[in-house]
């Protein structure tokens, strides 16, 4: 069954009090460190800002000015420090962003600057109020305090510790792992949660760097990339990642354990640059789709993906040139 987004996108009044001088506050009730962008639309103009970093169990100010624009849109993505497929919260509205911290003011919704690309945003229903708090949620739902503990567990696992179930309940394995990590990082006795999450994220990014699946775009055009895999004997397709010209993007961050990963790359005009015989289902917006059968009957598009050989490899880099797949580089186990 199709899942248009990688995780649930929750828009609801939060329980946590909004910080002083805040109009839009974002609260993270997931186990992932999130980076969020917001867009204020007063037709025909828009102003988009990013990225607001929100640690699990925390609330951060995304906008200080009263919410008086006609429409607000929100997108969030998980930190690159997390292993596994990236998570995204968004909707069907394509909005221009940058990889680095940014503010974009524009009239036309097209991404004309070379360092901009579009991501799917969801509308914020602030019910006409000038001050609003919204929550990012995952399933099963958690409180802020539970999300904080689950976030620590997930990052400890990303750092190579065995912690058991990623949830908001304390357990001995996670407690022992946390004590070991604090000791190894030489934390001061009074080191708080902010330092803990900063350090866990930094160390996890170092650890996952050599492994996973990376796409490098060696063309003059931004590319939209989707991947197909077989997980538990069943096909799964995910997309889209935007890869800027002469840049690379990491699509998978865990060590590879399959004979092949399947790749689809398209230009923004819809033309296919990399494709092949292996069929998976896709959509025009961000997606995670399980099963590759009956795409049309499920209101999906059947697309051909190219196989990239990853058997016995922990990491793989797919290089895309003007005529398609250019060369490959492997990271051995």
Buried (B, 14 or more C-beta within 10 A) or exposed (E): EBEBBBBEBBBEEBEBEBEEEBBBBBBBBBBBBBBBBBBBBEEEEBBBBBBBBBBBBBBBBBBEEEBEBEBBBBBBBBBBBBBBBBBBBBBBBBBBBBBEEBEBEBEEBEBEEEBBBBBBBBBBEBEEEEEBBBBBBBEEEBEBEBBBBBBBBBBBBBBEBEBEEBBBEEBEBBEBBBEEBBEEBEBEEEEEBEBBBEBBBEBBBEBBBEBBBBBBBBBEBBBBBBBBBBEEEEBBBBBBBBBBEEBBBBBBBBBBEEEBBBBBBBEBEEEBBBBBEBBBBBBEBBBBBBBBEEBEEBEBEEBBBBBBEBEEBBBBBBBBBEEBBBEEEBBEE
